[in-house]
Amino acid sequence: CTALHYIAPILNYERYVCHLKLLDPDGSYELQSANQVFERLYFAPGYIKSNFQNGNMESRFVDGMFTRVPYFKDTLFIAIALDSNRNVHCLAVSKVLNETKDLWIWFEKISNVTFRLRKMYLVITPRS
């Protein structure tokens, strides 16, 4: 493999995040890499932020899943919420290389900042 093989995914993610920022400047986006190797990506749409930063969130849930889709393979963390009408909304999505306690804490912290939540509740359950 060439060096470009390892750098290309980061360039694609950087273009993706730039494109999202153009389409939705009020959204929250974070791309982190080390030595041009992808580590994690977080995004939350702007319209969801404005809806749920006003205290309209009744319940919030997070889960992780493993995927094999080419641009989102590895692990996805997803946060969803119920509004006061019991409608389900996707709050935020994060792509990470693997599922670790530190990455779950990072996802919770950045979600709490994005949605101005005062408390962080993180429950990690073992996979069966």
HELIX and SHEET records of a PDB file:
HELIX    1   1 ALA A    3  LEU A   23  1                                  21    
HELIX    2   2 GLY A   46  PHE A   52  1                                   7    
HELIX    3   3 PRO A   70  PHE A   72  5                                   3    
HELIX    4   4 LYS A  101  THR A  114  1                                  14    
SHEET    1   A 5 SER A  28  ALA A  34  0                                        
SHEET    2   A 5 VAL A  37  ALA A  44 -1                                        
SHEET    3   A 5 VAL A  88  VAL A  96 -1                                        
SHEET    4   A 5 ASP A  74  ASP A  83 -1                                        
SHEET    5   A 5 MET A  57  THR A  67 -1                                        
END                                                                             
